[in-house]
Amino acid sequence: MKNSSINITVSPKEDFFRINTLNTSYVIGVEDGLYLGHFYYGPSISDDSLSYRRQFSPWMTPTKNKRELAIFMDGFSFEYPGWGRGDTREGALKAVFPDGTERVDLVYQGYEISSGKAPVPGLPATFDTEGRVETLRIDLKDPDTGLAVALYYSAFAECDVIARRVEVVNRGSSDVVLQRVLSASMDMPGRDRQGRPFELMTFHGTWAREFTREIRPIGFGRTGVTSINGKSGNRTQSFLGLVSPGITQEDGEVYGLQFLYSGNYSSMVEKVPSEDLRVSMGIHPEEFNWKLAPGEVFCAPEVILTYSGNGLGKMSRNFHDLFRKHLIRGAYRDKKRPILINNWEATYFDFNAEKLLDIAKQAKECGVEMLVVDDGWFGKRNDDNTSLGDWTVNEEKLPGGLYGLSEKLKEMGMKLGVWFEPEMVSPDSDLYRAHPDWAISIPGRDITLSRNQLVLDVSREDVRDYLISAISAILNSADISYVKWDMNRHMSDLYSADLPAERQGELLHRYVLGLYDLQERLLTSFPHILLENCSSGGARFDPGDQSRRRRRGNRNVYR
């Protein structure tokens, strides 16, 4: 169905598509009826300008001169480049077919324009609540293998933002193994409108030193930021910016890309000899192999794009407006967060109800509204060597459980929050002794500990069911308003006892999907809960988390 649209225009020959926001245009074109190219992204342009980015004369087009097809493939500005047909730049899609070949040759099939924006199954995604968003879907297919790709572009016009995502469908008759499914690729000039070479802006950090900005020249070859920790984190941020030299908050050009995902990612820019750039973003190909049976669909996470010709400040506001209006959900989205005090540094594991109530009483006099009980309230947790996974109250510390504590806090006019680290398990725990196969580890090999704990395999439905049951029992036992959700180590020893050998490469993505499912089920059952993204001082932070966690804490300010 090819609908009319105010934000998306199509040329009469249906070979150019222009996606419009308030101040920008994004232009895609079909070259020679075959290949989808990226022709423009930047300040708004008119339909009269749609053809100015054509790069090849007729003698170079594939249908007219196959003698030079490899030159065409290695120079054309592909919108979503396949792998193995002469394009030596960073590819977006790579697959292994039953005969062992890896070539993916994607040709244009058609398009559809629709009102609104559909959710992405199992993944965080932007949404439309005001009926102003329009979505362009462009279909590509490899005619030799049946592998099909749907590219989605949703225009959030008032935010000057475009949300991109990808679906890969196996329309062949045999299994295919996906080895790389990036969410976005964009070929663009390497210089800004004043002729100055773009520079790369990224963010890195570590505990207590999160979100440090770095701007550096872009040399020839590939550079960027990646994570293979199994989760997002403070070491690098899944953001990439291309900025004018000397960029300020008010002046200069900037292209910003942000990944909505909480696992491994690759955010790369490649400078080629022509000095053009290829920018790409998506799930990191390392440790990723996804078996796709005939008829199955793989959904890649969203990438958010924005352009500002008025410095970093405008880019930041574009992202912030989108995240506030079209990503974060829940009762706390437009509310002030409560003022809280946490007992951790005051007591560490050495606390009881009397100590906690004394802290709360003094804090109340200073205007604090909530006490958050941190690590140590459960199992036999008197230090950090035991009991993660045993989510039952230690009534030697808290007689009457969390209910008794919450009632006494209510008498003071205070609320109660509780710390959890649901994704972890201690080897010294009843849970691990009962289910050692629930931890991510390699059978028969030494386990790799960090903080004397292992990562629970939340890719497994039975593990998620246990966690939902255990956490729900705690949250139902008392008047709890707040959950501090921690995540204190990266992942290693990758192996799931629930997956066959040929699917072990799916573990990390299945883990993230399981995490999202776990959070979604929890928040559906307890919509009043405010989740704090703790994760060892920001060791998991990304906009994908924002959509689930109704979060507080580290702010993403792009400055």
C-alpha positions, 0 to 999 in steps of 0.5 A, spaced: 500 500 500 503 506 497 499 512 501 500 519 501 504 522 506 506 529 509 513 527 511 515 522 506 515 524 498 516 519 493 518 522 486 514 520 480 518 515 477 518 512 484 526 512 484 527 517 490 524 518 497 525 524 501 524 523 508 522 530 512 523 533 519 522 540 521 529 542 519 532 536 515 531 532 509 533 524 508 534 522 501 534 515 498 534 513 491 534 507 486 540 506 481 538 503 475 532 500 478 536 495 482 540 498 488 538 502 493 543 508 495 543 513 500 544 520 497 543 526 502 542 527 509 542 534 512 538 541 512 531 541 508 531 541 501 526 541 495 524 535 491 527 539 485 534 537 489 533 530 489 537 528 483 544 532 485 547 526 489 547 521 483 554 519 482 555 514 476 554 516 469 550 511 464 556 507 462 557 505 469 551 502 471 550 495 472 545 493 467 549 497 461 556 495 463 557 489 467 565 489 465 566 494 471 560 492 476 566 491 481 568 498 481 560 500 481 559 496 487 565 498 491 564 506 490 556 506 490 553 509 496 549 503 498 543 505 503 544 498 506 550 494 503 550 487 503 557 482 503 561 479 498 559 482 491 565 487 490 564 492 496 570 492 500 567 497 505 564 495 512 558 491 510 551 491 514 549 484 512 552 478 512 550 470 512 552 463 511 548 459 506 547 452 506 552 451 500 557 455 504 557 461 500 557 468 504 555 473 498 549 477 499 546 482 493 540 486 495 536 489 490 530 493 490 523 490 490 518 496 492 516 500 498 510 502 503 508 508 507 504 508 513 501 512 518 504 511 525 509 506 528 509 499 530 513 496 536 519 492 535 518 485 537 522 484 544 526 490 543 525 497 546 523 502 541 520 509 540 513 510 539 508 515 536 502 517 541 500 523 537 499 520 530 504 525 527 509 519 525 509 516 518 513 510 516 517 508 510 518 501 509 523 499 503 523 492 501 530 489 498 531 482 496 537 477 494 534 474 488 539 468 488 538 466 496 531 468 498 534 473 503 529 479 504 530 485 508 525 490 510 528 497 512 524 502 516 524 509 517 520 513 522 520 521 521 519 524 528 518 531 525 518 535 531 524 532 534 528 533 527 529 525 528 529 519 524 528 512 527 531 506 523 531 499 523 531 493 519 528 486 519 531 480 515 526 474 513 529 468 510 524 467 504 528 461 502 527 453 503 533 452 507 536 455 514 541 461 513 546 463 519 546 470 520 553 473 522 552 480 521 545 484 521 547 492 523 541 496 524 544 502 520 549 504 514 550 511 511 555 513 506 556 521 506 561 526 504 567 527 509 567 534 509 562 539 512 559 545 508 564 549 509 569 544 506 572 542 513 573 534 514 568 531 519 571 529 526 569 523 530 565 525 537 565 519 542 564 518 549 568 513 554 569 512 561 569 508 567 567 507 574 565 514 577 568 517 571 562 516 566 561 519 560 567 523 558 567 526 551 573 525 546 573 528 539 578 526 534 580 526 527 578 521 522 583 518 519 583 513 513 580 506 515 575 504 520 575 507 527 569 508 532 567 505 539 565 498 540 562 493 546 563 486 547 562 486 554 555 482 553 552 489 555 552 496 554 556 500 559 560 506 561 567 504 558 564 506 551 557 509 549 553 506 543 553 513 540 557 516 535 557 523 532 560 526 526 562 534 528 565 540 524 572 542 527 571 546 533 564 544 534 560 548 540 554 548 543 551 553 538 555 553 532 557 547 527 554 541 524 553 535 527 550 528 525 548 524 531 547 516 531 544 513 538 543 505 538 537 503 542 540 496 545 543 494 551 548 488 549 554 488 544 554 494 539 559 496 534 559 504 532 563 505 526 566 510 521 570 508 515 574 513 511 575 511 504 580 514 499 575 518 496 575 521 503 567 520 503 565 516 510 561 510 511 557 510 518 554 504 521 551 502 527 548 495 530 549 489 534 557 487 534 558 481 529 563 478 534 560 472 538 553 473 534 551 467 529 543 467 528 540 461 525 534 463 521 529 458 519 525 458 512 520 463 514 523 466 520 524 474 521 530 477 525 529 484 528 535 488 529 534 494 534 533 501 532 538 507 531 536 514 532 539 519 527 539 527 528 542 532 524 544 539 527 547 545 523 546 549 530 551 545 534 551 540 539 546 544 543 541 543 538 543 535 537 542 534 544 535 537 545 533 533 539 535 527 542 532 529 549 525 531 546 525 524 543 527 520 549 522 524 553 516 524 549 517 517 545 521 513 548 520 513 556 514 510 559 510 509 565 507 513 571 514 517 572 515 519 565 513 527 567 514 527 574 519 529 579 523 523 582 523 522 589 529 525 594 532 518 597 537 516 601 541 510 601 544 506 606 550 503 603 556 507 604 553 508 611 552 501 613 555 497 608 552 490 610 552 491 617 545 494 619 539 492 622 532 495 622 534 500 628 540 502 624 535 503 618 530 507 621 535 512 625 538 513 618 531 515 615 529 519 621 535 524 620 534 524 613 526 525 614 528 532 617 532 534 611 527 533 607 528 526 604 522 522 602 525 515 601 529 510 604 533 505 599 535 499 603 541 496 599 545 490 598 545 485 604 537 484 606 536 477 603 539 470 604 545 470 608 548 476 605 553 479 610 558 480 605 559 480 598 561 472 597 554 469 598 546 469 597 545 472 590 539 469 587 536 467 594 531 473 594 528 471 601 528 476 607 534 475 612 529 476 618 535 476 623 537 483 620 529 485 619 525 482 624 518 482 621 521 483 614 520 488 609 513 489 611 515 491 618 520 496 616 515 499 610 510 500 616 514 504 620 517 508 615 510 510 613 509 512 620 514 517 619 512 519 612 517 516 608 517 511 602 521 504 601 526 502 596 529 495 595 536 493 592 536 487 587 541 484 583 537 479 579 542 477 573 547 475 578 548 468 582 553 467 588 556 460 587 555 460 595 547 460 594 541 455 595 539 457 587 546 455 585 546 449 588 540 447 586 541 449 579 548 450 577 546 450 569 542 456 570 549 460 570 553 462 564 559 458 564 562 452 560 561 445 563 568 442 565 572 448 565 574 453 571 569 458 572 571 466 571 568 469 577 568 477 578 566 480 585 565 472 587 559 472 582 556 469 576 551 471 571 545 468 570 542 465 564 536 470 563 536 467 556 532 461 559 525 462 560 525 458 566 530 462 569 526 468 568 520 465 571 524 464 577 526 471 578 519 474 576 516 469 582 522 471 587 522 478 586 514 479 585 514 475 592 518 481 595 515 486 592 508 484 594 510 483 601 511 490 603 509 497 600 515 498 596 515 504 591 522 503 588 527 498 585 535 499 585 537 494 579 544 493 579 549 489 574 556 489 577 560 485 572 561 483 564 560 477 561 565 471 560 565 463 559 559 464 554 555 458 554 548 456 555 546 449 557 539 451 554 542 452 547 544 446 542 552 447 540 550 450 533 546 456 536 551 458 542 552 464 538 545 466 539 546 467 547 548 474 547 542 477 543 538 472 547 540 474 553 538 481 552 532 479 549 531 475 556 533 481 560 527 486 556 522 480 557 524 480 565 523 487 566 517 488 561 513 483 565 516 486 572 513 493 570 507 490 567 505 487 574 508 493 578 507 499 574 507 503 580 515 501 581 520 506 579 526 502 577 533 505 578 539 503 573 544 503 578 549 498 575 555 499 579 555 507 578 553 507 570 556 500 568 549 499 564 547 505 561 543 506 554 537 509 551 534 502 551 534 501 558 531 508 559 525 505 555 524 499 560 527 502 567 523 509 568 530 510 570 534 515 574 541 517 575 546 518 570 544 523 564 545 522 557 547 530 555 552 529 549 556 535 550 
